[in-house]
Amino acid sequence: MSDHIQRLSKSQYLRGLQCPKALWLHRHRLDLAPPITEQKQWLFDSGHEVGRLAQAFFEDGLLIDEPYRATDRAIDATNHAIADGREVIYEATACSPDGAFSRIDILKKDGPVHRWDLIEVKQSTAVKDYHIDDIALQRYAFAEAGYDVQRSILMHLDRDYVRRGGIDPHQLFLLEDCTDLAVSRMAAVPGLLANLLQVANQSDEPTAPIGRHCRSPFECDFVGYCWQHVPAYSVFNVFGGDKLDSLLAMNILDVRNLPPALPLTDRQSIDVQAHVSGKMHIDRGAVAGFLNALEYPLYYLDYETIFPAIPLFDRSSPYQQIPFQFSLHTQQRPGSEVAHEEFLHIDGDDPREDFIRALVESCGSRGSVIVYNMAFEARINRELAARFPRHAAALEAINTRMIDLLVPFRSRYLYHPAMQGSASIKKVLPAFVPELRYDDLAIGDGDTASRQYLKCIKNMVTEDEKQTIYADLKRYCAMDTWAEVRLIERLREII
């Protein structure tokens, strides 16, 4: 048991609201949490980058840069900064007498007297519900510490911002006054805080049911620990919403134990029956109808993209998907050899115009363009058309030829128990073409591909490392389109 806990930080308070047991485990059994992944660290780093730009929105701010756990020193430094007449303070720190501890991204004086605005910076593009709990706790901590708090403002990225030249923080961010929302939740803070401190200080691990809250609004660090008893394929793979909650209330996790009278959709029925029987479900007529819609030549296409919070290139917006790579396998007629070509932009500048030209030239003017999850590639093409209008007609023509290979699996024309309720290609491929594996690749998913490419164009790696990454990116993207080829072959074999 650790020392008596007298304070909760904002992040711990939010963790406790999601699940009190998660708070206790975080304070007493952090050894049960997995290491921070590269993906999560990348998200943290992106948030810090956004935070630094937000500071540039305001002039003459002073940064309180005491270490995170040096709470008292940070509070003293904040008080000294205010005594010195500072009107903008970054990472100002306060603590309420009952233990609500918070750092605010930007503390800004409101008018000539000692009134203050609290400005919390988020790398999202909209205000979310859990943000209100966040700023309510902050407002409470500062108000109870003696601050005359005026507005609670949430500062977030403007999704409609389009970069033109250098980044202008005054255009990149939106400031939304959330004072009323924060005040409306403040009344509950003292009681919630007292309860969570009590939980944090108890000697025994609390009990808590598992449920949707384990992954909402965030994936809990302790899912691997708390879910050890959950089967690999469970009610979580089949149900959601109130139906899932009712099954969990009955302590039903295994789909073999579903109540006989439980109503199921067609898709749920297929999934459950396949799992129970261990047999594949096939609707041969529907599969044949899908295959008959294909027109040769066939173009098997896949994109890789980056989507940085802060736009890197002119004519791009926060989190806009920027395609930098495609793979294309082509088959001219049934039974003919499959050719492969690819595009990967390695110059470090905006890849989109070169991408478009290579794409349009490679995809020809007729034949089906097969993608997996058409909504992704089609949306990217529409966005490219909007930003590069001279290519709009060619991009739209490619969209009109697209066939979504996701459809037969998502619609359950074909379903294998190994899919475990998912139509993701990462589940479908090993179920139907087990000899093809992503886990043998150095880059095995789109998020990793995006991060590795960003490392290259931001010069975060050596030239030799860049060449290795580029080769790994080519292998990964080619795997995606070869997987599409093999899945179409498998569909033909099945009917």
N, C-alpha and C positions, 0 to 999 in steps of 0.2 A: 504494500500500500504506500503511495507517495504521500508527501506532506499535505497538510490541510489546504484545500483549494479555496481561495478567497475571491478570485476574479475569474471571469470568463471573457475571452476575447469575442469579437464579433463573429469570427469564423466558427468558434466553438459553440456559440449561442445558436447559430444557424444549423450547425451539425446536430445539436441537441433537439431543435425543433423538428428536424427530419426524423430523428430517432434517438431517444435518450440513451439507449444502449450503445449506440455508435459513439456518443460523447464519452461514456464511461470507458469504452475500449480505447478510444483515442488518448485518454488521460492515463490509463493504467496498463493497457496491453497493446501498445503501439507495435510491438514485435509481431502481432498477428496481421498487420497491414502489409500488403505487398510493397516492394520498392516503387518509388516514383518512376513511371514509365517515361520514355523519351517523348511520347506524344503529350503526356500531361505536362512535362517540363517545358515543352515547346509552347503550350498554351499559357503557362505562367510567364514565360519570357515575352510572349506577345502582349500579355496584359501589362507588363512593365513598360514595354515600348509605347503602348497606347497612353499609359499614365504619364510618361515623360513628355509626350506631345501635348497632353492636356495641361501640364504645368506651363507650357509655352503660351497657352491661351491667356494667361494672366501675367502681368508684369511685376517684377521686383518681389517675387515670392522667396521666402526662406525655407529651406528644407530642414526638417528635424530628422537627422539621420542616425539617431541612436539605434543600437541593435534591437531587433524585434522583441526580445525578452526583457530588455532593460526598460520596463514600463515606467518606473518612477523617474528614471533619468529623462525619459522622453516627455513626461508630464512637466518636469522642472524646466526643461529646455523650451517647451511650449510657453510656459508662464513667463520665462525670461524674454522670449521673443515678443510677447504681447506687451510686457512692461517697456520694452525698447521701442514700442510704437509701430511694430510690424502690422501691416494691414492684410497681407496675404501670406499664409503659412501652409507649406506642403507637409503632409503627414503629421499634422497637429494631433496631440494625444490628450485624452481625458479619461477619468474613471469616476463613476458614481460611487457614493458611499456604500452601496450594497453590492458593488463588484462588477458592474458593467464597464468593460474596458474597450476603448475604441480609438483607432487612428482614423482620421478623416483625410481623404486625398487632398482636399483643398479647403482651408478655413479662410473665409474672406470677410473683412469688416463690412458691415452694412450701415453706411452713413457715418456721421461724425462721432457718435457715441459708441459705447462698447456693446454693440449689437453685431451678431455674426450670422453669416450664411454658411451652411454645411453643404459642400459640393462633393458628391461621391461619383467617381469615374468608373464606367463599365465599358468593356470592349464589345458589348452587344450593340445591336442597332435598334433596340426598343426597350421600354421599361417592362420588366417581368414581375410576376407576383412576388417571388422571393426577394426581389430587390427592395420591396416595401418593408419586409421584416428587417432587412439589412439597415436601411436608413432610419427605421423606427428605433432600433437598438442604439444607433449612433446618436440620434437626437436625444434619447433618454440619457445616455452617458454624459453628454456635454451639458445638457440642461441641469441634471442633478449635480454636476460638478460646479455649477454656478454660472455657466455661460447664459447670456441673454440670446437665445437662439431664435432667429427670424425664419428664414426659408431653409427647407431641405430640398436640395436640387440634385437631380440625377443627370449626369453628363454622359452622353453616349454617342457612338458614331452615327453619322447621318448616312443611311443606306443610299440616298439619292445624290450624295456628293460625287462629283466626277473630277478626277485629278486633271489639272491643266498646268503644267510646270511644277514648281515646288509645292510641297504640302502646305496648305494654309489652315492652321488649327482652327481659326475662326469660322471657316467653312466646313471643316471636317466634322465638327462636333455639334450636337444639339443639346441645349440645356432645358430640361423639363422640370417645372416647379411641382414637386410632389409633397409639399408641406401638409396639405390636408390629409393625404393618404398616410403619411408618416404619423401625424398626430392621432389619427383614428386608431392606430395599432399601439400607440405608446401606452395606453391604459393597461394593456395586458402584459407589458414588459416586466414590471416588478414581480408579479406572481410567477410568470414563466421562468424568470431568472432565478428566483428562490428555489423553485422545483428542480431546475437543472443543476444548480449548485449542490443541492441535496443529493441528487443522483451522482454527481461527479465525486462527492466526498464519501459515498457509502463504500464499505469494505468489500461487499460481495457484488459480483457481476449481476446486473439486473436482467430480468427476462423481458423479452419483447417478441411479438409475432413477426414473422417475415411477411412481406407483401409488396405491393406496388411502390410503397414509399422507399424501399431499398434502392430504387434506381431513379427516384424522382424527388426533388428536381436534379439531383446528382447521383451518379453511381457511387454507392457507399464503398469505402475502403475495405469493409469487413464482410462483404458478400461471400467471399470464399470461405470465411470462418462460420458465419451464421447459416449458410446454405449447404453445409456438408451433407445433410440428410436428404436434400432434394434430389430426386432422380435426374439423370442426364436429360431425359425427356419427361416433362411433367406438365401439370395444368398451366404453368406459366408459358409453355410453348403453344398452347391452344387457345387460351381464353384471356380476356381482358375485362376491365371495367367491373361492374357490379357482379357479374357472373363469377369472375375470378375471386372477388372478395368473399362471396358466399361459399365457394368451395374451400377456401382457406379457413373460413370460420368453422367449417365442418372437419377441418384437419385432413382434407383430401389433397394429396399432392400427386399421387400416381393416377394416370388416366384410366387404369384398369379398374379403379374403384369409383368411377363416376356413378351417381345415382341413375338407375335405369330410366327414370322419367325426365331426366335433364334434357331440355330441347337443344338440339345441335343444328347448326347450319350445315349445308352440303359440304362445305370445305372442312369444317370441324369433324364431321362424320367420316370423311375420307381419311383425314389425318389419324384419328383415333383408331379406326378399323385397321389401317395399315400397320400401326404400331402394335396392336394386339395380335394380329395375325402374322406379322412379320413378312407380309407379302406386298408387292408393288401394286398400286392402282393404275390402271390404264383405260383411257377412253380412246380407243383406236380411231373412231370416227372423227373426234375432235383433233387428234394429232394429225390425221391425214388431211383434214381441212386446212390446218395451219401450214403443212408442208406444200400443199397444192397452191397456196397463195404466193409461194416463192417464184421469182422470175430470174432466169439466168441472163447474164453472168451474176454470180453471187459475190457480194463484197462484205466480208466480215470485218467490222470496224470497232475500234475502242479508243477512247481518249484518256489521257492523264492531264490533270490540271493542278494549278496552285490557286489558293484563295486567301491571300493575306488580309489581315484586318486593315492594315494601312496600305492603300493602293501603291503599287510599285511603279506603274506605268501611266502615262497620259491616256485619257479616255477609258479609265477603269475606276471602279467604285469599291468601297469596303466589302470584303468577302466575295467579290465577283469571281466566278470561276474563269481562270485564264488558261486555256489549253496550250500546252507546250510540246505535246507528243501525241502521235497516233500510231497504231499498228493496223495494217490492212492485209488480210489474206483474201485472195481472189480465186474463184473457180469459174471458168468460162462456160462449162457445160457439164451435165451429169457424168460422173466417172472420170473427168479430166483431172490432171494434176492441179494442186493448189499452189499458187505463187504467193510470195510474201514481199511486201515493201513496208517501209516505215519512215517516220519523220520524227526527229528530235532536235529541238532548237537549243544550241549550245553557246550562242554568242552573248548571252547575259542581258540583252535588251528585250523589248517587247516582242514576244514570239508570234503574235496573232496574225499579222499579215502574211508572213512566210508560211505559217500553219495553214491558213485559208488557201493560199495558192497551191500548196502541195496537196491538200485535201481534194480540192476541186479537180485538179489534174488527175489524181489517182483514182477517183471514184467514177470516172466516165460519165455517161449521160443516160444509161439505161441499166436495168437489172436491180435486184433487191439489195438494199444496204442493211445488213443484219447487225443489230446491236443488242446488248443485254442491258435492259432497263432503258428503254428509248427516251423516257422523260429527261434523262441526264444529257445525252448527246444532242437531242433536239432542242433543249433549252439553250445549250451553249451556242448552237448554230444560230438561234434566234437573236441571242445577245450579240454575237459577232456581226450579224446582219445589221443590227441597230447601230453599232459603233463604226462599222465599215460598210456603208450603204452601197458602194459600188460593187460589192460582192453579194449583195442581198439575194438577187435572183438565183445565183448558183447555189447558195447555201439552202435556200428554200426548196430548190429542186431536189437536193439531197434528202431533205426532211420528208418530202412527199414519197420518197422511195424506201423509207425506213420500215423495217419489220422488227418487232420486239421479241427476241428469243425468250425473254422473261415470261411471256404470256402463257405458254403451255404448262409451265411449272407453277406459276402463281395461281393460275386458274384451275390447277389440279387435273389437266388433261392427263398428266403423268406425275405420279408421286411415289417416292421411295421412302420407306421408314427412316433411312439414314439422313434424310433431309431435316428431320426433327422440327417440322413445322415451318421451315424457312425456305424461301425460293431464292436466296442469295446464291450467286454462282459459286461462292466458297463452300456451300453446302451441297449444291446440285452436282457439281463436277465430281467430287469423290464418290457420290452415290451412284453415278452412271458411267463415269470414266475414271475408275480408281487409279489407273496407272499414271494419270497426270496429277501432280502435286505442287501446291504453292509453298508448302513449308520447306521445300528443298531450295528455295530461291533466297538470295540475300535481301531482295526487296519482294515482299509477298502481299502487299495490300496498297490501296490507293493513298492512304494517309502517309505511309512511309515514303512512297514515291514522291509525294508532294514535298515532304520535309527534306528529303535528300536533294531534290532538285533546287529547292530554295537555298540550301547550304552552298550549292555550286554557284548560283548566280549572285549570291551575297558574298562570295569569296571567303566562306567560313572554313574551307578545306583547301588542301594543297592541290596543285595541278595533277599530280599522280592520283590523288583520291578522287578528283573530278572524273578522270578517265574511267576509274573503276565503277563509280556511281553511274556514269552514262551507260556503260556496258550492262550493269545490273538493271537499269531502267529499260533498256531495250529487251532484255530477256523477259522481264516481268510483263511488259505491255504485249509482247508477242505471245506470251502464254495466254493472255486473256482472249485474243482473237483465235488462237489455235484451239482453245477450249470451246469456243463457239462452233468452229468447224467440226470438232469431234462430237459435240452434243447434237448437231444436226444429223450427223452420221448415225448416232445412236437412236435418234427418233425414227429414222428410216428403217433401221434394223428391227425396231420394236413392232412396227406395223406390218 
